[in-house]
């Protein structure tokens, strides 16, 4: 599992920020197709969810589209 996704699922916001600042792939997915955002949601890590949603918005990226998960309207 990519470190970014693991940190997101554990709610380690500072680690998520540090990994992204140091070049972690924000669109990486697990072998099951889960993104960091989805993993954070799965484990109710809402501070990380909010940060990642803002991060992806600034990038113009949609990590859920890459993994095929349901998207918000």
N, C-alpha and C positions, 0 to 999 in steps of 0.2 A: 504494500500500500504506500503510495507517495506520502512523504512527510507532511506536506501541506494538508492533505485530507485527514491524516491521523490527528494533527494538531487542531484542525477545525472540529472534528468529532469530539475531542477532549475539552473543547472550550478554551484552548490556549491562545487567546487573542494576540498577546505580544509575540508569540512564536509564529502565528499566521502572518502578522505584519512583517516580521523579520525575514521569513522565508520568501515572501513576495518581493520585498526590497532587494533580496539577494538572488533573484532570478528564478524562483520556483515557477513552474508552469501553472498559471491560474486556471487553465482549462483541462488539467489532467483529470483522469477518471480512474477508478478502481477497475479491476477485471470484471466486476459486476455492473460497471457503467455509472457508478456514483461519483458525483463531483464533490468538492470541498463544501460547497453550499448545501448540497443535499445531505451530506453527512452531518453537518452542523444542525440542520433542521431535524434530522432523525433523532439526535440526542439532545434536543431542546437547548442548544447553545445559542440563544437569541442575540447576544452581544456580537458573537462571531457572524451570525446570519446577517445582521444589520451592516456590519463592516464589509462583508463580502458582497452584499447587494450593492452597496455604494461603490465599491471597487470595480465591480463588473459594469456598472452603469457608466463610470468614467471611461472604461475601456471600450464601451460600446459592444460588450460581449454578452452572450447568453449561454452560461455553462449548462443549463438544462437542455438546450437544443442539441448539444453534442452528445449527451448521454441518452437522449430520447425520452426523458421524463416529461410528465405533464407540465405545461407552461401556464403561467398566470395570464389572464386576458388583459 
